[in-house]
């Protein structure tokens, strides 16, 4: 049985990109593998160091993880900061992570460009902390979206480098868990290439039907195609990408045909897209309210999850320390 890891930063509510990019099909995944799901609150400090919202964001993600179907009796679900072993492994991995490779990551360069006044060390070493999260449980597979491919490849590099330096075959080189499909990157409704909280272009799992309709209605469009079978602009292709994950193949084929024949009516497309997003998220949304009001249950889940995660983490860290030469007198 493979060990599979999936994590979400605690910077707000889960959105369609999180669900379809990282959690889709996880019900099957958690029954076929040894799964660890965690809420990355340390990671959130790189861009959202606000103590007034940190706990609330963690609760939101935890609630929505559970509402989306993660079973704490089957999987291990925990909060990153409840497992301090990750900080020590992060430190040890940083001893073999180099400035040149860290500064060249796409996410670092992008965030540094957008927030030049907050280019902190945590942002630079984000890939190392992500690697620590994964290698802490010596995961075989990681459930990631398309945008995390580079970070996963760096984790593989760090694992391989550790093994080479110390002459061992200890760390696995984890691969993406994608159910044999291409990794999915859910685009934003504003025409950008990625749906993300910082971009402000998300449809959240918790959004009401009216909020979803309003957001989809505002999605960027144009006057429509002027020639048969023309290539869709990126911002239109984005709408079709979302349509493909929430709608039936027949619906997608219908609007593709309308586009190719220059008969597309964006009002009809957006109405159908909103309806299908609402239908896809409704079962999750209805469970969120019940779970978020049950603090006793959430406390139990996080306590038991931390205990299981720390047991796994302590075993890994003990072996890493021995390999690196740390010994007790």
PEBEL-V36686 format. One record per residue. N is the residue number from 1. RES is the residue in one small letter. PHI is phi in degrees with one decimal (NA if undefined). OMEGA is omega in radians with two decimals (none if undefined). D_CENTER is the distance of its C-alpha to the mean C-alpha in whole Angstrom. Layout:
[[N	RES	PHI	OMEGA	D_CENTER] [N	RES	PHI	OMEGA	D_CENTER]]
This chain:
[[1	x	NA	-3.13	23] [2	x	-76.3	2.98	20] [3	x	-94.0	-3.08	17] [4	x	-121.0	-3.14	14] [5	x	-119.1	3.03	11] [6	x	-143.4	-3.12	7] [7	x	-134.8	3.10	6] [8	x	-132.9	3.09	5] [9	x	-68.4	-3.12	7] [10	x	-91.0	3.13	10] [11	x	-113.6	3.13	11] [12	x	146.6	-3.13	12] [13	x	-82.6	3.06	12] [14	x	-73.7	3.14	9] [15	x	-126.1	-3.10	10] [16	x	-58.5	3.12	10] [17	x	-62.4	3.08	8] [18	x	-62.0	-3.01	5] [19	x	-67.8	-3.08	8] [20	x	-83.2	3.14	9] [21	x	-83.2	-3.04	7] [22	x	-129.7	-3.03	5] [23	x	-118.2	-3.11	8] [24	x	-59.6	3.13	11] [25	x	70.2	-3.09	14] [26	x	-66.0	3.11	12] [27	x	-59.4	3.06	16] [28	x	-65.5	-3.08	18] [29	x	-60.3	-3.03	15] [30	x	-73.4	3.10	16] [31	x	-89.2	-3.13	20] [32	x	-104.5	-3.05	20] [33	x	-142.1	3.00	18] [34	x	-89.3	-2.95	18] [35	x	-102.4	3.01	15] [36	x	-120.1	3.05	13] [37	x	-114.6	-3.12	10] [38	x	-134.3	3.12	10] [39	x	-106.1	-2.97	10] [40	x	-87.2	-3.13	10] [41	x	-78.3	3.03	13] [42	x	-63.9	3.13	15] [43	x	-57.8	-3.08	12] [44	x	-64.3	-3.09	12] [45	x	-68.3	-3.14	16] [46	x	-64.9	-3.11	16] [47	x	-128.5	-3.09	16] [48	x	-131.6	-3.11	16] [49	x	-81.5	-3.05	19] [50	x	-122.1	-3.09	21] [51	x	-64.6	-3.12	22] [52	x	-75.3	-3.10	23] [53	x	-119.5	-3.03	20] [54	x	-58.0	-3.08	18] [55	x	-65.1	3.13	19] [56	x	-62.1	3.12	18] [57	x	-67.0	3.10	15] [58	x	-61.5	-3.14	14] [59	x	-62.7	3.13	16] [60	x	-59.6	-3.11	14] [61	x	-66.2	3.12	11] [62	x	-59.1	-3.14	13] [63	x	-59.7	-3.07	15] [64	x	-76.0	2.98	13] [65	x	-56.7	-3.10	11] [66	x	-66.5	3.14	15] [67	x	-64.5	-3.13	16] [68	x	-75.8	3.01	14] [69	x	121.3	3.09	16] [70	x	-67.4	-3.10	15] [71	x	-103.3	-3.10	18] [72	x	-66.1	3.07	19] [73	x	-80.8	-3.11	22] [74	x	-105.8	-3.11	20] [75	x	-105.8	3.03	17] [76	x	-101.4	3.09	17] [77	x	-120.4	-3.03	14] [78	x	-149.9	3.09	15] [79	x	-97.4	-3.04	14] [80	x	-52.4	-3.07	14] [81	x	-71.8	3.05	17] [82	x	-81.6	-3.11	19] [83	x	-123.4	-3.04	19] [84	x	-62.9	3.11	21] [85	x	-56.9	-3.12	22] [86	x	-64.4	-3.13	18] [87	x	-68.3	3.13	20] [88	x	-68.5	3.11	23] [89	x	-65.8	3.07	21] [90	x	-58.0	3.12	20] [91	x	-62.2	-3.10	23] [92	x	-65.0	3.11	25] [93	x	-66.9	-3.14	22] [94	x	-64.0	3.11	23] [95	x	-67.9	3.14	26] [96	x	-124.1	3.05	26] [97	x	-109.0	-2.98	23] [98	x	-110.0	-3.07	25] [99	x	-54.0	-3.08	25] [100	x	-58.5	-3.10	25] [101	x	-72.5	3.14	22] [102	x	-69.1	-3.09	20] [103	x	-74.1	-3.12	22] [104	x	-94.4	-3.12	21] [105	x	-65.6	-3.09	17] [106	x	-61.7	-3.09	16] [107	x	-65.1	3.12	14] [108	x	-65.0	-3.12	17] [109	x	-62.5	-3.12	19] [110	x	-68.1	-3.13	18] [111	x	-70.0	3.10	17] [112	x	-66.0	3.11	20] [113	x	-69.9	-3.10	22] [114	x	-76.9	-3.10	20] [115	x	-130.9	-3.06	21] [116	x	-63.1	3.14	24] [117	x	-90.0	-3.12	25] [118	x	-136.3	3.11	22] [119	x	-90.9	-3.03	22] [120	x	-92.2	-3.12	22] [121	x	-64.0	3.12	22] [122	x	-64.2	3.10	18] [123	x	-67.1	3.13	17] [124	x	-63.7	-3.06	19] [125	x	-97.6	3.10	18] [126	x	-52.4	3.14	14] [127	x	-62.3	-3.14	14] [128	x	-71.6	3.10	16] [129	x	-66.3	3.08	15] [130	x	-62.4	3.10	12] [131	x	-63.8	3.11	14] [132	x	-63.2	3.10	16] [133	x	-58.4	-3.07	13] [134	x	-76.8	-3.06	13] [135	x	-74.5	3.11	17] [136	x	-57.5	3.11	18] [137	x	-110.2	-3.12	18] [138	x	47.3	-3.06	19] [139	x	-62.8	3.05	16] [140	x	-86.2	-3.07	17] [141	x	-139.1	-3.14	14] [142	x	-132.3	3.12	10] [143	x	-84.3	-3.09	8] [144	x	-131.4	3.02	6] [145	x	-91.0	-3.09	6] [146	x	-57.7	-3.06	10] [147	x	-72.1	-3.12	9] [148	x	-101.1	-3.11	8] [149	x	-58.4	-3.09	11] [150	x	-65.3	3.13	14] [151	x	-65.1	3.11	12] [152	x	-66.5	3.10	12] [153	x	-64.4	3.09	16] [154	x	-68.7	3.06	16] [155	x	-60.9	3.10	16] [156	x	-61.4	3.13	18] [157	x	-64.2	3.13	20] [158	x	-63.8	3.13	21] [159	x	-64.1	-3.13	21] [160	x	-65.1	-3.13	24] [161	x	-65.8	3.11	25] [162	x	-59.8	-3.13	26] [163	x	-60.5	-3.12	27] [164	x	-69.8	-3.10	30] [165	x	-61.8	-3.05	31] [166	x	-100.2	3.07	32] [167	x	62.9	-3.12	33] [168	x	-129.8	2.99	31] [169	x	-122.3	-3.02	28] [170	x	-93.4	-3.09	26] [171	x	-79.7	2.97	23] [172	x	-72.5	2.98	21] [173	x	-104.2	-3.00	19] [174	x	-65.9	3.11	16] [175	x	-118.8	3.13	15] [176	x	-71.5	3.07	12] [177	x	-96.9	-3.05	12] [178	x	-133.7	3.09	13] [179	x	55.7	3.12	16] [180	x	76.0	-3.12	18] [181	x	-110.2	3.03	17] [182	x	-68.9	3.08	15] [183	x	-64.1	-3.05	12] [184	x	-102.9	3.03	11] [185	x	-124.3	-3.10	10] [186	x	-81.2	-3.10	11] [187	x	-79.2	3.11	14] [188	x	-84.9	3.13	15] [189	x	-79.3	-3.12	18] [190	x	-91.1	3.14	20] [191	x	97.3	3.13	20] [192	x	-78.9	-3.05	18] [193	x	-80.5	-3.07	15] [194	x	-142.5	3.01	12] [195	x	-84.6	-3.10	11] [196	x	-153.7	-3.12	10] [197	x	-63.2	-3.10	11] [198	x	-66.9	3.11	14] [199	x	-80.7	3.12	15] [200	x	66.5	-3.06	16] [201	x	-124.9	-3.00	16] [202	x	-95.3	2.83	13] [203	x	-108.2	-3.08	15] [204	x	-86.6	3.12	13] [205	x	-62.1	-3.09	14] [206	x	-88.2	-3.11	16] [207	x	-57.2	3.08	18] [208	x	-74.5	3.09	22] [209	x	-53.2	-3.13	23] [210	x	-65.6	3.11	25] [211	x	-65.2	3.12	23] [212	x	-64.2	3.13	21] [213	x	-59.3	-3.12	24] [214	x	-65.6	-3.13	25] [215	x	-66.9	-3.12	22] [216	x	-67.2	-3.14	22] [217	x	-61.9	-3.12	26] [218	x	-84.5	-3.09	25] [219	x	-57.0	-3.08	23] [220	x	-67.3	3.06	25] [221	x	-139.6	-3.14	27] [222	x	-142.8	-3.12	31] [223	x	-84.4	3.14	34] [224	x	100.9	-3.11	33] [225	x	-68.9	3.13	34] [226	x	-106.4	-3.12	38] [227	x	-131.1	3.10	38] [228	x	-60.8	3.04	37] [229	x	54.1	3.13	35] [230	x	-80.2	3.14	33] [231	x	-73.7	3.14	30] [232	x	-74.6	3.00	27] [233	x	-60.8	-3.08	26] [234	x	-55.0	-3.08	23] [235	x	-69.3	3.05	22] [236	x	-81.4	3.09	24] [237	x	-58.3	3.09	22] [238	x	-59.3	3.12	19] [239	x	-63.1	3.13	20] [240	x	-68.4	3.10	21] [241	x	-62.4	3.11	18] [242	x	-66.1	3.13	17] [243	x	-58.6	-3.09	20] [244	x	-65.5	-3.10	19] [245	x	-92.7	-3.11	16] [246	x	-112.9	-3.05	18] [247	x	-111.2	3.11	22] [248	x	-77.8	3.09	24] [249	x	-57.9	3.14	25] [250	x	-65.2	3.12	29] [251	x	-65.5	3.13	27] [252	x	-60.8	-3.14	25] [253	x	-62.6	3.14	29] [254	x	-60.6	-3.10	31] [255	x	-74.8	3.02	29] [256	x	-62.1	3.13	29] [257	x	-63.7	3.12	33] [258	x	-61.3	3.10	33] [259	x	-64.3	-3.06	32] [260	x	-62.3	3.14	34] [261	x	-96.9	-3.13	37] [262	x	61.1	-3.13	36] [263	x	-112.7	-3.07	36] [264	x	-64.7	3.03	33] [265	x	-116.3	-3.03	33] [266	x	-63.5	3.09	30] [267	x	-61.2	3.11	31] [268	x	-67.7	3.13	31] [269	x	-61.1	-3.11	27] [270	x	-67.6	3.11	26] [271	x	-62.8	3.13	27] [272	x	-65.2	-3.13	26] [273	x	-63.0	3.12	23] [274	x	-61.7	3.14	23] [275	x	-60.0	-3.08	24] [276	x	-74.8	3.05	22] [277	x	-65.4	3.13	19] [278	x	-60.5	3.14	21] [279	x	-63.4	-3.10	22] [280	x	-70.0	-3.06	18] [281	x	-97.3	-3.06	17] [282	x	-58.2	3.13	20] [283	x	-60.9	3.13	20] [284	x	-71.7	-3.09	17] [285	x	-60.5	-3.10	19] [286	x	-69.9	3.13	22] [287	x	-86.5	-3.08	21] [288	x	-58.2	-3.08	19] [289	x	-59.3	-3.13	22] [290	x	-63.8	-3.05	24] [291	x	-72.4	-3.04	21] [292	x	-67.1	3.12	21] [293	x	-93.4	-3.10	24] [294	x	-106.5	-3.10	25] [295	x	-64.1	3.13	24] [296	x	-62.2	3.13	26] [297	x	-66.2	-3.13	24] [298	x	-63.3	3.11	21] [299	x	-64.0	3.13	23] [300	x	-64.6	-3.12	24] [301	x	-61.5	-3.08	20] [302	x	-70.4	3.13	19] [303	x	-64.9	-3.13	23] [304	x	-68.2	3.12	23] [305	x	-65.2	3.12	19] [306	x	-63.5	3.14	20] [307	x	-62.9	-3.14	23] [308	x	-68.8	-3.12	22] [309	x	-67.4	-3.13	19] [310	x	-69.4	3.09	22] [311	x	-62.3	3.10	24] [312	x	-66.7	-3.09	22] [313	x	-65.2	-3.11	21] [314	x	-62.8	3.12	25] [315	x	-63.3	3.13	26] [316	x	-63.5	-3.06	24] [317	x	-65.5	3.11	25] [318	x	-60.0	-3.14	28] [319	x	-70.5	3.11	28] [320	x	-62.7	-3.14	27] [321	x	-62.2	3.13	29] [322	x	-65.6	3.12	32] [323	x	-61.2	-3.08	31] [324	x	-80.3	3.06	31] [325	x	102.5	3.08	35] [326	x	-76.4	-3.10	34] [327	x	-133.7	3.07	37] [328	x	-96.2	3.12	38] [329	x	-89.6	none	42]]
